[in-house]
Amino acid sequence: MDREFAILRESLLVTGYDYMCPECLMLLKNVPAIGSHCRDKGDDTHRGLGLTKRKDFPEFLQCYQKAVGWNVLLKLKDGRGRNTFAPLFLVNEVLLWKIFVESKAQEPNA
Protein backbone atom coordinates (compact mmCIF):
# COMPACT_ATOMS: atom_id res chain seq x y z
CA MET A 1 0.00 0.00 0.00
CA ASP A 2 2.90 2.40 0.71
CA ARG A 3 4.12 1.99 -2.86
CA GLU A 4 0.64 2.81 -4.22
CA PHE A 5 0.45 5.96 -2.13
CA ALA A 6 3.93 7.04 -3.23
CA ILE A 7 2.89 6.65 -6.87
CA LEU A 8 -0.32 8.58 -6.23
CA ARG A 9 1.54 11.36 -4.46
CA GLU A 10 3.94 11.75 -7.39
CA SER A 11 1.03 11.65 -9.84
CA LEU A 12 -0.67 14.46 -7.95
CA LEU A 13 2.39 16.65 -8.15
CA VAL A 14 2.53 16.16 -11.92
CA THR A 15 -1.17 16.34 -12.79
CA GLY A 16 -2.56 18.79 -10.26
CA TYR A 17 -5.74 16.71 -9.94
CA ASP A 18 -7.70 17.52 -6.79
CA TYR A 19 -10.18 14.64 -6.58
CA MET A 20 -9.98 10.88 -6.27
CA CYS A 21 -12.43 8.01 -6.43
CA PRO A 22 -12.40 6.27 -3.04
CA GLU A 23 -13.32 2.96 -4.69
CA CYS A 24 -10.66 2.62 -7.41
CA LEU A 25 -8.31 5.51 -6.48
CA MET A 26 -8.56 7.04 -9.94
CA LEU A 27 -7.51 10.69 -9.99
CA LEU A 28 -10.22 13.09 -11.18
CA LYS A 29 -9.67 16.62 -12.44
CA ASN A 30 -12.85 18.39 -11.30
CA VAL A 31 -16.32 18.01 -9.82
CA PRO A 32 -18.07 17.08 -13.11
CA ALA A 33 -15.46 14.35 -13.64
CA ILE A 34 -16.59 12.68 -10.41
CA GLY A 35 -20.11 12.16 -11.75
CA SER A 36 -18.89 11.03 -15.16
CA HIS A 37 -16.48 8.54 -13.63
CA CYS A 38 -19.14 7.06 -11.33
CA ARG A 39 -21.62 6.73 -14.21
CA ASP A 40 -19.06 5.18 -16.55
CA LYS A 41 -17.94 2.49 -14.09
CA GLY A 42 -21.47 1.16 -13.63
CA ASP A 43 -20.94 -1.13 -10.62
CA ASP A 44 -23.11 -0.72 -7.52
CA THR A 45 -20.47 1.05 -5.42
CA HIS A 46 -19.64 3.58 -8.13
CA ARG A 47 -23.35 4.07 -8.83
CA GLY A 48 -23.89 4.89 -5.15
CA LEU A 49 -20.88 7.22 -5.10
CA GLY A 50 -22.42 9.04 -8.06
CA LEU A 51 -25.60 9.98 -6.19
CA THR A 52 -26.02 13.71 -5.68
CA LYS A 53 -29.39 14.27 -4.04
CA ARG A 54 -29.60 14.91 -0.32
CA LYS A 55 -32.29 12.25 0.01
CA ASP A 56 -29.81 9.72 -1.39
CA PHE A 57 -27.15 10.50 1.22
CA PRO A 58 -27.71 7.32 3.29
CA GLU A 59 -27.07 5.15 0.21
CA PHE A 60 -24.11 7.33 -0.80
CA LEU A 61 -22.66 7.02 2.72
CA GLN A 62 -22.99 3.24 2.65
CA CYS A 63 -21.09 3.09 -0.67
CA TYR A 64 -18.46 5.57 0.57
CA GLN A 65 -17.90 3.48 3.70
CA LYS A 66 -17.49 0.36 1.57
CA ALA A 67 -15.06 2.15 -0.73
CA VAL A 68 -12.79 3.45 2.05
CA GLY A 69 -13.13 0.28 4.12
CA TRP A 70 -14.31 1.95 7.30
CA ASN A 71 -17.64 3.00 8.87
CA VAL A 72 -16.84 6.69 8.67
CA LEU A 73 -19.28 9.27 9.95
CA LEU A 74 -19.77 11.99 7.37
CA LYS A 75 -21.81 15.13 7.10
CA LEU A 76 -22.86 16.92 3.93
CA LYS A 77 -21.96 20.53 3.31
CA ASP A 78 -24.83 22.95 2.86
CA GLY A 79 -25.98 23.37 -0.71
CA ARG A 80 -27.32 21.32 -3.56
CA GLY A 81 -26.06 18.75 -5.99
CA ARG A 82 -22.58 17.37 -6.53
CA ASN A 83 -20.82 20.25 -4.75
CA THR A 84 -22.15 19.08 -1.38
CA PHE A 85 -20.60 15.63 -1.95
CA ALA A 86 -17.40 16.81 -3.68
CA PRO A 87 -15.29 17.47 -0.54
CA LEU A 88 -15.55 13.77 0.27
CA PHE A 89 -13.69 13.05 -2.99
CA LEU A 90 -10.78 15.40 -2.31
CA VAL A 91 -7.52 13.50 -2.60
CA ASN A 92 -6.48 14.39 0.95
CA GLU A 93 -9.78 13.10 2.35
CA VAL A 94 -9.68 9.79 0.47
CA LEU A 95 -6.02 9.14 1.26
CA LEU A 96 -6.57 10.02 4.91
CA TRP A 97 -9.18 7.26 5.21
CA LYS A 98 -7.17 4.76 3.16
CA ILE A 99 -4.05 5.32 5.29
CA PHE A 100 -6.12 5.16 8.50
CA VAL A 101 -7.73 1.86 7.50
CA GLU A 102 -4.36 0.42 6.48
CA SER A 103 -2.82 1.39 9.83
CA LYS A 104 -5.76 -0.15 11.71
CA ALA A 105 -5.37 -3.40 9.76
CA GLN A 106 -1.72 -3.62 10.79
CA GLU A 107 -2.39 -3.16 14.51
CA PRO A 108 -1.80 -6.34 16.57
CA ASN A 109 -5.39 -6.48 17.86
CA ALA A 110 -7.01 -5.72 14.49
N, C-alpha and C positions, 0 to 999 in steps of 0.2 A: 504494500500500500504506500510506503514512503516513496518508492520509485515513481508511482503514478502521480502522487502529489507534486513531486519535483518536476515532472514533465509538464503537469498542468500549470505550475507556477511560472515556468519558463515560457509556456505558450501564452500566458496572460501578458507577460511583459512584451512579447512580440506583437500580439494581436490587438491588445487593448479592449478585449471583450469584457463586459461587466457582469454578464449573467451566465448561469450554468444550470443544466437540467440535473436535479438531484437523483434521478433514476439512472441515467446513462452517462452522466458527467460531461455531456457535450457542451462546449462553450457556445454561447448565444450572444449576438451583437447588441440586440435591443429588445424592448418590450414586445413589439409585434412578432419578433422571431420566436419568442417563447410559445405563443399560441400556435404558430405555424408548425413548430417542431412537435408539439404535443399532438396536433391533428395528424401530422404525417406519420408518426410512429404507429398509432392505431391500437396499441395494446391497452388493457384496462387501466394500468397505472398511469400511463401517459395521458389517456383520455381524462382521467380524474384530475391530473395536474393541469390540464387545459381548461378546466372549469373556471368561469369568471364571475358568476353571479353570487351575491352574498348568500342566497338561500342554499347554494350548493357547497358552502364552506365545509360542512361536516364531511361530505364525501371527498372534497379536495384534501382536507386535513388527514383523513385516513390514507389516501394515496401518498401524501407527502411523508407521513410517518413510515409507511412501507418503504418508500424510496430512500430515506436517510437511515433507516434501520433502527429507529428509536421512537418511543411514544412522546414526541415533543409536544409542548403546549404552545400554541401559536395564537396570535390575535391579528385580525385584519386592521389595516390602516383605514382611516375614514376615506370615503370616496366611492367611486363606482368603477366597475369593470376591471380589466387586467391590471391597472395601476395599483389597486389595493392588494393584489396578490404578488406583484413584481418584486417587492423587497425580499420575499422568501426565496427568490431565485438568484439573488446577488451571489456572486462567486464566494465572497467571504462568509456568507451565511451557510451556504451548502457545505463548503469545506470545513467550517467550524463543526457542524454536526457529524460529518464523515470522520473527522479526526477524533472527535469525542467518542463516537461509537467504537472506533478502532481501539482507542485506549481502554475503554471499558471491557472490550473483548479480551484484551491481553492481561487484565488484572487476574491475580491468582484465584479469587473467589467468583469470577464471572462464569 
